Amino acid sequence: MTTDTNKNYNDYKIYMRTPEEAANAMIILINQTNSLLDQKLRWTEEQ
């Protein structure tokens, strides 16, 4: 299985057909980013 790292808007637009779907996707990305930052902060504090 290969991973295509050259993705763009056209690859994801089927998931964001309406403004509500686009907003939900943005909320998910923000939450995931916050979780990763929290994890990184905890790791940094342990060092």
VEXDREN-2710 file (C-alpha; in Angstrom, 1 decimal):
% VEXDREN-2710
k/r/px/py/pz
1/MET/0.0/0.0/0.0
2/THR/1.4/3.4/-1.0
3/THR/0.7/6.7/0.5
4/ASP/0.1/9.7/-1.8
5/THR/1.4/12.8/-0.1
6/ASN/0.5/15.1/-2.9
7/LYS/-3.2/15.5/-2.0
8/ASN/-5.1/18.7/-2.7
9/TYR/-8.5/20.2/-2.3
10/ASN/-10.0/18.0/-5.1
11/ASP/-9.1/14.9/-3.2
12/TYR/-11.2/16.1/-0.2
13/LYS/-14.0/18.2/-1.7
14/ILE/-16.4/15.2/-1.7
15/TYR/-16.3/15.4/2.1
16/MET/-17.1/19.1/2.1
17/ARG/-20.1/19.6/-0.1
18/THR/-21.9/22.0/2.2
19/PRO/-20.6/24.8/4.5
20/GLU/-21.7/22.7/7.5
21/GLU/-19.6/19.7/6.4
22/ALA/-16.6/22.1/5.8
23/ALA/-17.1/23.6/9.3
24/ASN/-17.2/20.1/10.8
25/ALA/-14.0/19.1/9.1
26/MET/-12.3/22.3/10.4
27/ILE/-13.5/21.6/13.9
28/ILE/-12.1/18.0/13.7
29/LEU/-8.8/19.3/12.5
30/ILE/-8.6/21.9/15.2
31/ASN/-9.4/19.3/17.9
32/GLN/-6.8/16.9/16.5
33/THR/-4.2/19.7/16.4
34/ASN/-5.0/20.7/20.0
35/SER/-4.7/17.1/21.1
36/LEU/-1.3/16.7/19.4
37/LEU/-0.1/20.0/21.0
38/ASP/-1.2/18.9/24.4
39/GLN/0.6/15.6/24.0
40/LYS/3.7/17.4/22.9
41/LEU/3.5/19.8/25.9
42/ARG/3.2/16.9/28.3
43/TRP/6.1/15.2/26.7
44/THR/8.2/18.3/26.8
45/GLU/7.4/18.9/30.5
46/GLU/8.5/15.4/31.3
47/GLN/11.9/15.9/29.8
END
